Amino acid sequence: MKVGLVIDDRISRPGGVQEYVLGLYDFLKNKGHQSIIFTSGRYTKKQKQGRRIISFGKTFDLPGGTQKGISLTLGQGKKIKRVLEREKPEILHIQGMPGPLGLNFLQHSSSVNIMTFHIAHEGILVDFLAKTLAPLWEEMGKNLHGKIAISKVAADYAQKFSPGPYKIIPIGIDLRRFRPGAPEIAKFKDKKINILFVGRLDKRKGIEYLLKAFRRLSQLQPNIRLIIVGDGSEKQKARDYVREEELKNVVFTGSVTRRDLPAYYATGDIFCSPATHGESFGVVLLEAMAVGLPVVAFDNPGYRDLFPGFARGFLVPNKSVSALTQALLILVTTPNLRRELGQKNRCYAKGFSWPRVGDEILRFYQYLLQQFPSRG
């Protein structure tokens, strides 16, 4: 089987959709299938890592610190048509709400066309773009043969833009990258308990609540450190809060490379994601669980569906600094509980391994190829 994976952004940009595409590509390759990634913008030979990638046009970075982009593919239609005629993918798998690149591929595709919907909410700008492109969506949607959503929350949100049935298949995770015992960052292994945050520093990720909880917690337990991995529009505000409150042991790493990210998880003792809304799945929670970390998070719909039942006590009321502080305090002061939850989380994360999730996607491909044999 030959599969084309289309992403309306740079494949080289760190992000959940990029991880999904790269993970799916590697799974299909390991299964003996051919894949090609169709993307926009630039990438390096080092970033390819032996993968087939074809780029079209440029990428426009969306404002507001979202660390997301949208493809600019004006004049790329002929190139897309030529590539499709040459490569002849049986499956064309488009990621997210189709932007200009995805819509161009749908227009020219004679493959079995599938879309995976990843988001639950990305703010006013993305909503505006989605609604603006709605007429194109409706027209191009006639050329879609199957739809996947990564969660029920994502499927419900997708109905606003592309109504119809969705096959719910979660995100997969590479258990070889995210694993207990991975190399750690030596400078942070000094007997302090490391609380780790990974994510974009935008408003909905709730970093302000974590900093307030950490301030309270550090007054009770000074032997702790907060490591904040990520960049975004709230970073300077967060830095200002740390300075004004004279907080110690708060580290801002900025964005880290895909290669280095597992080391930060391995260095953590507790993972915390206080996102308040707009989460469709919670891939950072899954990455932390796979490494064997206990997880504390705010109770939002996307996290609620993913969070394991045995750890529900650490899915705390949304925007509650006191509840967040209390949950973190329990884990900071109870090393045996940290280990127990971490081990259970690792076992739970195995249910989302790429071999399991990828097989489910592959079965969906095969089902659609049977339903639309003349297309494939």
C-alpha positions in Angstrom: 0.0 0.0 0.0 1.2 3.5 -0.8 0.1 6.3 1.5 0.4 10.1 1.2 0.4 12.0 4.5 -0.6 15.7 4.1 0.2 18.3 6.7 -0.7 22.0 6.3 2.3 23.2 8.2 6.1 22.6 8.4 6.8 19.0 9.3 10.0 20.3 10.9 8.0 22.4 13.5 7.6 20.7 17.0 4.0 19.8 17.5 1.4 17.1 18.1 0.3 16.8 14.5 3.9 16.6 13.3 4.5 13.8 15.9 1.4 12.0 14.6 2.6 12.2 11.0 6.1 11.1 11.8 4.9 8.2 14.0 2.4 7.0 11.4 5.0 7.2 8.7 7.4 5.1 10.7 4.7 2.6 11.6 3.7 2.1 8.0 7.3 1.8 6.9 7.9 -0.9 9.5 4.8 -2.7 8.2 6.3 -2.8 4.7 4.1 0.0 3.2 5.3 3.0 1.3 4.6 6.5 2.6 5.3 10.1 1.5 4.9 13.2 3.6 3.5 16.2 1.7 4.2 19.4 3.7 4.9 23.1 3.3 7.9 25.2 4.1 11.5 24.1 4.6 13.1 21.1 6.3 16.7 19.8 6.6 18.3 16.5 5.6 18.8 15.8 9.3 15.1 16.3 9.9 14.2 13.8 7.1 15.9 10.9 8.8 15.5 8.7 5.8 11.8 9.6 5.2 10.4 10.7 1.9 9.2 14.3 2.2 8.0 16.6 -0.6 7.4 20.3 0.2 5.1 22.7 -1.5 5.1 26.5 -1.1 5.8 28.3 2.1 4.4 28.4 5.6 2.9 31.5 7.3 3.3 31.5 11.1 0.0 32.3 12.8 0.3 35.2 15.2 -0.5 35.1 18.9 2.2 32.7 20.0 0.3 29.6 18.8 3.5 28.1 17.3 1.4 26.9 14.4 1.5 27.7 10.8 -0.6 27.5 7.6 0.6 26.7 4.2 0.8 29.3 1.4 0.4 27.3 -1.8 -0.5 29.9 -4.4 0.5 28.6 -7.8 1.3 25.1 -6.5 -1.7 23.3 -8.0 0.1 22.1 -11.1 3.0 20.7 -9.0 0.6 18.9 -6.7 -1.2 17.4 -9.7 2.0 16.2 -11.3 3.3 14.7 -8.0 0.0 12.9 -7.5 0.0 11.5 -11.0 3.6 10.4 -10.6 3.3 8.9 -7.1 -0.2 7.5 -7.3 -0.9 7.0 -3.6 -3.7 4.6 -2.9 -4.5 6.5 0.3 -4.3 10.2 0.8 -4.4 11.0 4.5 -4.9 14.7 5.3 -4.2 16.0 8.8 -6.4 18.5 10.6 -8.8 20.9 9.1 -7.6 21.1 5.5 -5.9 24.4 4.8 -4.7 25.6 1.4 -2.4 22.6 0.9 -4.9 19.9 2.0 -7.6 21.5 -0.1 -5.3 21.5 -3.1 -4.6 17.9 -2.7 -8.2 17.0 -2.3 -9.0 18.9 -5.5 -6.6 16.9 -7.6 -6.7 13.5 -5.8 -8.0 10.3 -7.3 -7.0 8.3 -4.3 -9.1 7.2 -1.3 -9.1 10.4 0.8 -9.1 10.4 4.6 -8.9 13.2 7.1 -7.8 13.0 10.7 -9.3 15.8 12.9 -6.9 16.7 15.7 -8.2 19.8 17.5 -11.0 20.8 19.9 -10.4 24.5 20.0 -7.5 26.7 18.9 -8.9 30.2 19.4 -10.6 33.0 17.4 -8.2 33.1 14.5 -8.4 29.3 13.7 -12.1 29.4 14.1 -12.3 32.4 11.7 -10.1 30.6 9.1 -12.2 27.4 9.4 -15.4 29.3 8.9 -14.0 31.4 6.1 -12.9 28.2 4.3 -16.3 26.5 5.0 -17.6 26.8 1.4 -14.4 25.1 0.1 -14.7 22.5 2.9 -18.2 21.6 1.7 -17.1 21.3 -1.9 -13.9 19.4 -1.1 -15.7 17.3 1.5 -17.4 15.5 -1.4 -14.0 14.0 -2.2 -13.5 12.7 1.3 -14.1 9.0 1.8 -13.4 8.6 5.5 -12.9 10.7 8.6 -10.9 10.0 11.8 -11.0 12.0 15.0 -8.4 11.5 17.8 -11.0 11.7 20.5 -14.7 12.1 21.1 -14.1 15.8 22.0 -12.3 16.3 18.7 -15.1 14.5 16.8 -17.8 16.7 18.5 -15.8 19.9 17.5 -15.3 18.7 14.0 -19.0 18.5 13.4 -19.1 22.4 13.3 -16.9 22.3 10.2 -17.3 19.0 8.5 -20.4 17.1 9.6 -20.7 13.4 9.4 -19.5 10.2 11.0 -16.0 10.0 12.4 -14.0 6.9 13.3 -12.4 7.7 16.7 -8.8 6.5 16.8 -6.4 8.0 19.4 -2.9 9.3 18.9 -0.1 6.7 19.0 3.1 7.0 21.0 6.6 5.6 20.4 7.3 3.7 23.6 11.0 3.4 22.5 11.4 7.2 22.6 9.4 7.7 25.8 10.4 5.1 28.3 11.6 4.7 31.9 15.4 4.7 32.2 16.0 7.0 29.3 19.1 9.3 29.6 18.5 12.2 32.0 19.8 15.8 32.2 22.6 15.7 34.7 22.4 19.3 35.9 18.8 18.7 37.2 19.6 15.5 39.1 20.7 17.1 42.4 18.2 15.5 44.8 15.6 18.2 44.1 12.1 16.9 43.1 11.5 18.1 39.6 8.0 19.1 38.6 7.9 19.2 34.8 5.6 21.2 32.4 5.8 20.7 28.6 3.7 22.7 26.2 3.1 26.0 24.4 3.1 28.9 26.8 -0.3 30.4 25.7 -3.2 31.4 27.8 -5.2 28.1 27.7 -2.2 26.0 28.9 -2.6 27.5 32.3 1.0 28.2 33.3 -0.2 31.0 35.6 -2.0 28.5 37.8 1.0 26.2 38.0 3.3 29.1 39.0 0.9 30.2 41.7 0.6 26.6 43.0 4.4 26.3 42.9 4.8 29.4 45.0 2.6 28.0 47.7 4.2 24.6 47.4 7.8 25.9 47.7 6.9 27.6 51.0 6.1 24.1 52.4 8.6 22.0 50.4 11.7 24.1 49.4 13.5 21.1 47.9 11.5 21.3 44.6 12.2 22.6 41.1 9.8 23.6 38.3 11.1 23.0 34.8 9.0 24.7 32.1 9.6 23.4 28.6 8.1 25.5 25.8 7.7 28.9 24.3 4.7 31.2 23.6 2.9 34.4 24.2 2.7 33.9 28.0 6.4 33.3 28.6 7.3 36.9 29.4 4.4 37.2 31.8 5.4 34.0 33.5 9.0 35.2 33.8 7.8 38.5 35.3 5.7 36.6 37.9 8.7 34.6 38.9 10.8 37.7 39.3 8.2 39.7 41.2 7.4 36.8 43.6 11.2 36.1 43.9 10.6 32.4 43.2 13.6 30.2 43.3 14.2 27.0 41.3 12.0 27.8 38.3 13.8 27.0 35.0 12.5 28.2 31.6 14.2 26.0 28.9 12.4 27.5 25.9 11.5 25.1 23.1 13.6 21.9 22.9 14.3 19.7 19.9 12.4 16.5 19.2 15.6 14.6 19.9 16.1 16.2 23.4 12.5 16.1 24.6 12.5 12.5 26.0 15.4 13.5 28.3 13.3 16.2 30.0 10.6 13.7 30.7 13.1 11.2 32.0 14.5 14.0 34.3 11.1 14.8 35.8 9.6 13.3 39.0 6.1 14.7 38.5 4.4 15.9 35.4 1.8 18.7 35.5 -0.3 20.1 32.8 -2.8 22.7 34.0 -4.5 23.3 30.6 -7.9 24.9 31.2 -9.7 24.2 27.9 -9.2 23.4 24.2 -7.5 20.1 24.7 -8.6 17.4 22.2 -6.5 14.6 23.6 -3.5 15.3 25.8 -0.5 13.9 24.1 1.9 15.4 26.7 0.1 13.5 29.4 0.6 10.3 27.4 4.3 11.0 26.8 4.8 11.6 30.6 2.8 8.4 31.4 4.9 6.4 29.0 8.1 7.5 30.8 6.6 6.4 34.0 5.7 9.7 35.6 2.7 10.5 37.9 0.6 13.1 36.3 -1.4 16.0 37.7 -3.7 18.0 35.4 -6.8 20.2 35.3 -10.1 18.5 34.6 -11.0 19.6 31.0 -12.9 17.4 28.5 -9.9 16.3 26.4 -7.9 15.2 29.5 -10.9 13.7 31.1 -11.4 11.1 28.3 -7.7 10.1 28.4 -7.0 10.1 32.2 -6.9 6.6 33.7 -9.4 5.7 36.3 -6.8 4.7 38.9 -5.4 8.3 38.9 -8.6 10.3 38.8 -7.8 11.9 42.1 -5.0 13.8 40.4 -7.3 15.3 37.7 -8.2 18.3 39.8 -11.0 21.0 39.5 -10.3 23.4 36.6 -8.5 26.6 37.6 -8.3 25.7 41.2 -4.8 26.7 42.5 -5.5 25.2 45.9 -6.5 21.8 44.4 -3.5 21.8 42.2 -1.2 22.7 45.1 -2.7 19.9 47.2 -2.3 17.2 44.5 1.3 18.2 43.9 2.0 18.3 47.6 0.8 14.7 48.0 3.1 13.5 45.3 6.1 15.6 46.4 5.8 14.1 49.9 5.0 10.5 49.0 7.7 8.9 46.9 6.1 5.4 47.1 2.9 6.8 45.6 4.9 8.5 42.8 6.6 5.2 41.9 3.3 3.3 42.1 1.4 5.7 39.9 4.3 6.0 37.5 4.4 2.2 37.0 0.7 2.0 36.4 0.8 5.0 34.0 3.5 3.2 32.0 1.3 0.1 31.7 -1.6 2.3 30.7 0.4 4.1 28.0 1.2 0.8 26.3 -2.4 0.7 25.1 -1.5 3.7 22.9 1.6 2.2 21.3 2.0 2.8 17.6 1.7 -0.9 16.8 -1.8 -0.9 18.4 -3.0 2.5 17.1 -1.3 2.1 13.7 -3.0 -1.3 13.2 -6.4 0.3 13.8 -5.6 3.0 11.2 -4.4 0.4 8.8 -7.6 -1.6 9.2 -9.6 1.6 8.4 -7.5 2.2 5.3 -8.2 -1.4 4.1 -11.9 -1.1 4.9 -12.2 2.1 2.8 -10.1 0.6 -0.1 -12.7 -2.2 -0.2 -15.6 0.2 -0.1 -14.1 2.4 -2.9 -12.0 -0.1 -5.0 -12.0 2.1 -8.1 -10.4 4.9 -6.2 -7.6 2.9 -4.7 
